[in-house]
Amino acid sequence: MNLKDIVELWFEKWRSGDYLNLPISENFKHTSPFGTITGKQQYLDLVKKNEDKFLHQTFYIHDAIYETDRACVRYTAKQGHDFSLDVSEWYYVKDNLIEAIIAYYHIGEIREERKIENYK
């Protein structure tokens, strides 16, 4: 399986709700603005406890770059009518399994001291 197929399978498993069969390694590591989760089982346990936040999403892929063992995908995730999240993720793959994902997205309001003046 090539890298593009592996990343597409990742999204397909999320679309179908089949997260127990994600193409991730046993030592999978997911890093996001919320922190880092290490280990496949820990990741799956977190998803199970928060299925309402993880499942039933639609993904709109905007861009993707594929290299030999890593890829970057920029997409928008939507859930219901009110939730939309713009994400950029790096995927690191070894032996046809995703070993790590580093996700970038905004998770809240910008602190007053970080706001840019005169920016509209």
N, C-alpha and C positions, 0 to 999 in steps of 0.2 A: 504494500500500500504506500502511495507517495504522500508527501507532507500535506498537500492540498486536500487529499481525500480524508486524511486523519482529522484535519481541522473542520472540514465539512461534516464529518461524522459527529464531532463534538456538538456542533450546532443542531444537527438532526436529532441527536439524543435529547437535547434540551427541548426542542420543539415538540417531540412526542411524549415527553415526560419520563423517558426511560433513563433517568440519571444513574441508576444502579449499574448500568452497562456503559458508562462513559469510557472512552479510550485513554485511561490514565494509569500510570504506574503505581505500584504499591507505595513508593516513597514520594508520590505526587506532592507538590508544594504550590499553593495558591496565595499570591500576594495582591492585596488591594488596599485602598485607603482605610479599610477597617482593620488591617493587620495581615498576618501570615498564618495560614493553616498548613500544617505539615502532616502528611500521611493520607493515603486514600480513604481509609476508614473514618478518620477524623473529619475529612471533608464531606463524605457521604452522610455521616451522622449530623453534621451541621445543616446540610441541605434538608434532611428528613425533618429536623426540628423546625425548619423554616420553609416548608414547602409552599406556603401561601405567598412567600416573597420570591421564590425561585422558579416555580412552575407557571405554566399558562402564559408564557411570554412569546412575543413575535419579534424576530430579529430582522433588521434591515441592514444588510452589509453594504457599506459605502466604498471601502478600499481594502485591498489585501496585498501583502507582499510575502512571497514565499522564497526562502533560501534553502540550503541543504537540510539543516536541522532546526531551523527556527522560522517563525512566521509572525507577521503583525497584521491584525485585522481591526479596522475601525468600523463600528456599527452603532445602530440605535436599537435599544431594547424597549419594547412597549408591552405593558400589561394592563389590560382593561382600557378604559377611556382616559384615566387620569395620570398614569405613570409612564414616563418616558425618560430614558437614561442614555446619554451619549458616552460611548466607551471606546477606548483603544486598548488592545491586549496583545502582549507578546506571548507566543507559545513556543516552548522548547521541547523537542521530541527526540526520543532515543528508542530504538528497537520497536518502532511503530506504536509507541505509547507516548502520551503527553506526560513529561516529567515535571514541568513547571509552567505556570501562567503568571504573568505580571500584568495586572489590570490597572488602568488609569481612568478615573472618572471623578466628577465633583459630587460630594455627598451632603452638602449643606450650604447655608448662607455664608457669604464672605464676611469675615470679621471687619468691623469698622476701620481698624488701622491698616487693613490690607486693600481697601477700596481705592481705585484710581480716580483722582479728581478730574472733573470735566470730561469723563468718559461716558458716552451714552450708548 
